Amino acid sequence: MIEAILSYEFLQNAFAAGLIIGVIAPLLGVFIVVRRLSLIADALSHVTLAGIAGSLYLSQSVAAFAMLNPLFLGIVASVAGSVLIERLRSLYKHYEELAIPIILSAGIGFGAIFISLAEGFSTDLFGYLFGSVSAVSREDLGIVIGIALIVFAFVRLFFKELFVLSFDDEYAKASGLPAKWIHFLFMIVTALVIAGSMRIVGILLVSSLMTIPVAAAMRMGQSFKGTIFWSVIFGEVSVLTGLITAFYFDLAPGGTIVVTSILLLLLVIGYKKITVSMKKGAVV
């Protein structure tokens, strides 16, 4: 495997991007899960699908878009979706959860329209939906690196504020924290991560990488930072195992990554049950 990675540029791109995504997706996922916003990742991923499908359609019908990386319009659509979610949440203050299904439905609707206009599924679109080991270019890797730098800078600068907002939103507002703006920035950063992850994990599965490793980590971590640590560990193991499996068996990496993360979750749940039973037996 190492020899193959050293020999082929596309494998170098895929594994480098996968290693980065294995960190940033679960890192933000911890804050998403704790704040009970897991469905936002699904909504933004479907909006990203609409942007990607729109870009592929434009590349077929407008010569100026033929050389444009679809990832750029995917990022624009994802960020626009995050802004619209926040706008709708402010309009429906007592029913904020309505914003998520509205944007998710819009993403699916526009995605279906653009896919139809682009004359159905193509190999490129299938790769965006479920990930592809061979499709990650140097340009895609550069975009992922740029997004990762933004994520690390954001979490570093606003970690305390994000921690307070995650556990006590009312206290954060009462203490004078600019909760609205921090949440707005968090949504944009989340949108960037979702758009940047789709080449490896796929648009329809990227939300799983932001939630399933966190679910496993919550069974292992004894603190908030401990949960973040284990989330990243499980995320990296899922991505690396999934990419290697996808390469050897010619499978979609998104599927193998998600299945690996589910197996890790089941192992963790089983391990915790066994340890709890052993402790109870020792007490008796």
Buried (B, 14 or more C-beta within 10 A) or exposed (E): EEEEBEEBEBBBBBBBBBBBBBBBBBBBBBBBBBBEBBBBBBBBBBBBBBBBBBBBBBBBEEEEBEEEBBBBBBBBBBBBBBBBBBEBBEEEEEEBEEBBEBBBEBBBEBBEBBBEBBEEEBEBBBBBBBBBBBBBBEEBBEBBEEBBEBBEEBBEEBBEBBBBBBEEBEEBBEEEBEBEEBBBBBBBBBBBBBBBBBBBBBBBBBBBBBBBBBBBBBBBBEEBEEBBBBBBBBBBBBBBBBBBBBBEEEBBBBBBBBBBBBBBBEEBEEEEEEEEEEEEEEEE
